[in-house]
């Protein structure tokens, strides 16, 4: 009997320990559940904050894009305005240069920002910064606010191929005096223009000056020659130049 009582007492003690352990487990689970609930709340708050941050970043990026577009637009407007400013500075000097350096007595025509269509390819429209014509000469001016190698190369090729007559057919056969103008032209670019027999026109102390006049004329203080003579001027004659002799622009075979 005593043995049975001892076994029952041991069983009760074991059950008490189990109940206590279960109670502790439940309490721990409840605590863990509360912690998980709190964690979920914190995660939700974090997600909300991240969403708000992403929305702010998107708004910031959109605003940055709008600001960049506006800035690019303004830079474009400034560049265009600067380009017209250079042309406005160059233009008043052309008549003086034509008379003083190139033998003009009276200009037949002078104009700025002239738009002309190609004689054959009518959809091709080109703007000429300054054009001046007198007697048997045609002064062709390319003015730039900024300088890039391709600008010099393109103008040199345009002059070399006598393409100006493809737009100004009424002046075909005249001597072409090419001038590249900018407020400031580096010495290396002036050298390139000189090799191409193109005048470089830049800002001097008081007004626009021909920067390579001496190199193309051979002397700085030579007396004023006849238009285009002794000035390094590219002479284009429709009766002798092979390009124009073959071209419909010269009025030869195949002309309209």
Secondary structure, 3 states (H helix, E strand, C coil): CHHHHHHHHHHHHHHHHHHHHHHHHHHHHHHHHHHHHHHHHHHHHHHHHHHHHHHHHHHHHHHHHHHHHHHHHHHHHHHHHHHHHHHHHHHHHHHHHHHHCCCCCCCCEEEEEEEEECCCCCCCEEEEEEEEEECCEEEEEEECCCCCHHHHHHHHHHHHCCHHHHCCHHHCCCEEEEEEECCCCCHHHHHHHHHCCCEEEEECCCCEEECCHHHHHCCCCCCCCCCCCCCCCECCCCCCCHHHHHCHHHCCCCCC
